[in-house]
Amino acid sequence: MSDTVTVIGAGNGGMAISAYLASIGVDVNIFDLFPEYLAGFKDTKTIYLIKDGKKIKSVLHKVTENIEEALEGSRLIMVVAPAFAHKMIAEACAPYLQDGQIVICNPGRTGGAIEFLSTVRACGCSRKILVGESSTLVYSCRKQAPDTVEVFGTKEELLLGVLPSTKTKEVTAVLNKYYPQFKPVDSCLVTSLSNIGALFHPTPMLLNIGRVESDPKGYHWYTEGISPSVAKLVKAIDKERLAIADAFHLRILSAEEWLKDSYETHGDSLYELIQNNGAYKDIMAPKTIQARYVTEDVPMSLVPMSELGRAIGVPTPCMDAVIQLTSTIYGKDFRKEGRNLEKMGLAGMDVKAIEDVFTNGK
């Protein structure tokens, strides 16, 4: 296979990754399940990347609505889409995947690699593929126009888990050609529980939901939306996340440690670290409550974390409160719709069995 990279997803992250890779000479194929996301650059095959004060013109190899065409010839497939689309993307890819291809969910949120691989196998695909997930997206970025994306910050480090874990270093070496930030970990449990979106998205949305609905001008998501009081609940949820990891005998970074490792920031508390993070200062809040900060990060982040806690006897009252309150407000049963134990194939399993699934994919 060639060094062509396929990017699935033409939202903020997909456009940023595509534009960056193309700018360093990689042949990039981009596909989206929803063609309207490609419309802004389909004819020109050009994405403009704003980064470090510079506007870079990046020309892609293929912009296509045909998944078979998008996957052809690529060793590396970067899935850069909300986690609620992972299953649909896996179903679309399954008939056309080839031996030796690597699929990375950027990020997997919680349980993304497991869901992708199990879906592909359920569709009858027996190809020898590797599926992995990152702990977070490499960029803090936003689309500024249909063909333009701006990167506000780049993570200095992000974790990579692969199924099976014996192939993690091999896959990391492939990714490091483009992104040296990827660091291998021993299990997708580490990446899944290192899901910072579960902390920084649902709770601030819930506690600022009146402002989102009533303020047409919007506000800065992090610097205004995560006040000292909001940060207290985020920190409480972080403690529950760390307790789940501890029950699996895993050492993962706290939210404060993650911010220090990922960005150039400083402070003595979670609130101060967020306020002093330059990569966060220009990121605006969603203009509608129908945003992935809840629709993705509750069912695909908080729910599976809470479910893992339930499976091994770790209480998660703050997570559960956010899940219940958002379910009520949004008129959905996020626990039923999301990655619960049954949907992840983990119902009735003990700690050892769950660890095996997140390490070997079966």
Residue pairs with C-beta under 8 A, 6 or more apart in sequence:
1 73
1 74
1 75
1 98
1 100
1 101
2 27
2 73
2 74
2 75
3 26
3 27
3 75
4 26
4 27
4 28
4 29
4 61
4 73
4 74
4 75
5 21
5 26
5 27
5 28
5 29
5 74
5 75
5 76
5 77
5 78
5 178
6 28
6 29
6 30
6 31
6 70
6 71
6 74
6 76
6 77
6 78
7 14
7 17
7 18
7 21
7 28
7 29
7 30
7 31
7 78
7 80
8 14
8 30
8 31
8 32
8 70
8 77
8 78
8 79
8 80
8 81
8 89
8 93
9 32
9 37
9 79
9 80
9 81
9 85
9 89
10 18
10 30
10 31
10 32
10 37
10 38
11 37
11 80
11 81
11 82
11 143
12 139
12 141
12 142
12 143
12 149
13 80
13 106
13 137
13 138
13 139
13 141
14 30
14 32
14 78
14 80
14 81
15 47
15 141
15 143
15 149
16 49
16 139
16 141
16 149
16 151
17 78
17 80
17 106
17 138
17 139
18 28
18 30
18 47
18 58
18 60
19 47
19 48
19 49
19 56
19 58
19 149
20 49
20 51
20 58
20 151
20 178
21 28
21 178
22 28
22 47
22 58
22 59
22 60
22 61
23 49
23 56
23 58
24 178
26 178
27 61
28 60
28 61
28 62
29 60
29 61
29 62
29 63
29 64
29 69
29 70
29 71
29 74
30 38
30 60
30 62
30 63
30 64
30 70
31 38
31 64
31 65
31 66
31 67
31 70
32 38
32 65
32 81
33 81
33 85
33 88
33 89
33 92
35 42
35 65
38 63
38 64
38 65
39 146
40 145
40 146
40 147
41 47
41 60
41 63
41 146
41 147
42 63
44 147
45 59
45 60
45 61
45 62
45 63
46 57
46 58
46 59
46 60
46 147
47 58
47 60
47 147
47 148
47 149
48 55
48 56
48 57
48 58
48 145
48 147
48 148
48 149
49 55
49 56
49 58
49 148
49 149
49 150
49 151
50 56
50 144
50 148
50 149
50 150
50 151
51 150
51 151
62 69
62 70
64 70
67 92
67 93
67 96
68 95
68 96
71 77
71 93
71 96
71 97
71 98
71 101
72 96
74 101
75 100
75 101
75 102
75 174
76 101
76 102
76 104
76 174
76 175
77 93
77 101
77 102
77 103
77 104
78 104
78 106
79 86
79 89
79 103
79 104
79 105
79 106
79 116
80 106
80 137
81 89
82 292
82 295
82 296
82 300
83 105
83 107
83 108
83 109
83 112
83 296
83 300
83 301
84 295
84 296
84 299
84 300
86 105
86 108
86 112
86 115
86 116
86 119
86 300
87 115
87 116
87 119
89 116
90 115
90 116
90 117
90 119
90 120
90 123
91 119
91 123
93 103
93 120
94 119
94 120
94 123
94 124
94 125
95 123
95 125
97 103
97 120
97 125
97 127
97 129
98 127
98 129
99 127
99 128
99 129
100 128
100 129
101 127
101 129
101 130
102 129
102 130
102 131
102 132
102 171
102 174
103 116
103 129
103 130
103 131
103 132
104 131
104 132
104 133
104 134
104 160
104 171
104 175
105 112
105 113
105 116
105 131
105 132
105 133
105 134
106 133
106 134
106 137
106 138
107 133
107 134
107 135
107 136
107 137
107 158
107 191
107 195
107 197
108 116
108 132
108 133
108 134
108 135
108 161
108 188
108 191
108 192
108 195
109 192
109 195
109 197
109 198
109 296
109 297
109 300
109 301
109 304
110 192
110 193
110 195
110 198
110 300
110 301
110 304
110 305
110 308
110 339
111 188
111 192
111 300
111 304
111 339
111 344
112 133
112 192
112 300
113 131
113 132
113 133
113 161
113 162
113 163
113 188
113 191
113 361
114 163
114 188
114 344
114 345
114 357
114 358
114 361
115 339
115 343
115 344
116 131
117 131
117 163
117 361
118 345
118 361
120 129
120 131
130 162
130 163
130 167
130 170
130 171
131 162
131 163
131 361
132 160
132 161
132 162
132 163
132 168
132 171
132 188
133 160
133 161
133 188
133 191
133 192
134 158
134 159
134 160
134 182
134 191
135 158
135 159
135 160
135 161
135 190
135 191
135 194
135 195
135 196
136 155
136 158
136 194
136 195
136 196
136 197
136 262
137 155
138 154
138 155
138 158
138 179
138 181
139 151
139 152
139 153
139 154
139 155
140 151
140 152
140 153
140 154
140 279
140 280
140 283
141 149
141 150
141 151
141 152
142 149
142 150
142 152
142 283
142 284
143 149
143 150
144 150
152 279
152 280
152 282
152 283
153 263
153 277
153 278
153 279
153 280
154 181
154 279
155 181
155 262
155 263
156 181
156 261
156 262
156 263
156 264
157 181
157 183
157 261
157 262
158 181
158 182
158 183
158 262
159 182
159 183
159 184
159 185
159 190
159 191
159 194
160 168
160 171
160 172
160 175
160 182
160 183
160 184
160 185
160 191
161 168
161 184
161 185
161 186
161 187
161 188
161 189
161 190
161 191
161 192
161 358
162 168
162 171
162 172
162 184
162 188
163 188
163 359
163 360
163 361
164 359
164 360
164 361
165 186
165 187
165 188
165 359
165 360
168 184
168 185
168 186
169 184
171 184
172 182
172 183
172 184
175 182
176 182
185 191
186 359
187 250
187 355
187 358
187 359
188 358
188 359
189 245
189 248
189 250
189 354
189 355
189 358
189 359
190 250
190 252
192 304
192 305
192 358
193 241
193 244
193 245
193 248
193 250
193 252
193 305
193 308
194 252
194 253
194 258
195 301
195 305
196 255
196 258
197 296
197 297
197 301
198 237
198 241
198 297
198 301
198 302
198 305
199 234
199 237
199 238
199 241
199 255
200 222
200 226
200 234
200 255
201 292
201 293
201 294
201 296
201 297
201 301
202 293
202 294
202 297
202 298
202 301
202 302
202 322
202 326
203 230
203 233
203 234
203 237
203 322
204 221
204 225
204 226
204 230
204 234
204 293
205 212
205 286
205 289
205 291
205 293
205 294
205 326
206 294
206 322
206 325
206 326
206 329
207 229
207 230
207 233
208 219
208 225
208 230
208 285
209 289
209 329
211 219
211 225
211 285
212 285
212 286
212 287
212 288
212 289
213 289
216 287
218 284
218 285
218 287
219 225
219 284
219 285
220 281
220 282
220 283
220 284
220 285
221 280
221 283
221 284
221 285
221 286
222 274
222 275
222 277
222 280
222 281
222 283
223 274
223 275
223 280
223 281
224 285
225 285
226 234
226 271
226 274
227 271
228 271
231 269
231 270
231 271
231 274
233 318
234 255
234 270
235 255
235 270
236 318
237 302
237 318
237 319
237 322
238 254
238 255
238 270
240 305
240 309
240 314
240 315
240 316
240 317
240 318
240 319
241 252
241 305
241 319
242 252
242 254
243 309
243 314
244 305
244 308
244 309
244 312
244 314
244 316
245 251
245 252
247 309
247 312
247 313
247 314
247 351
248 312
248 351
248 354
248 355
253 261
255 270
256 269
256 270
256 273
259 265
259 270
259 273
259 274
259 277
260 266
260 273
263 277
263 278
263 279
263 280
264 278
265 273
265 274
265 276
265 277
265 278
266 272
266 273
266 276
267 273
267 274
267 275
267 276
274 280
286 293
289 329
289 330
294 326
294 330
295 330
298 322
298 323
298 326
298 327
298 334
298 338
299 334
299 335
299 337
299 338
299 339
300 338
300 339
302 319
302 322
302 323
302 334
303 323
303 334
303 335
303 338
303 339
303 340
304 338
304 339
304 340
304 344
305 316
305 319
306 316
306 319
306 320
306 323
306 335
307 335
307 339
307 340
307 341
307 344
307 346
308 314
308 346
308 354
309 315
309 316
309 319
310 316
310 341
311 341
311 346
311 349
311 354
312 350
312 351
312 354
323 334
323 335
326 334
327 333
327 334
327 335
341 347
341 349
344 357
345 357
346 353
346 354
346 357
349 357
356 362
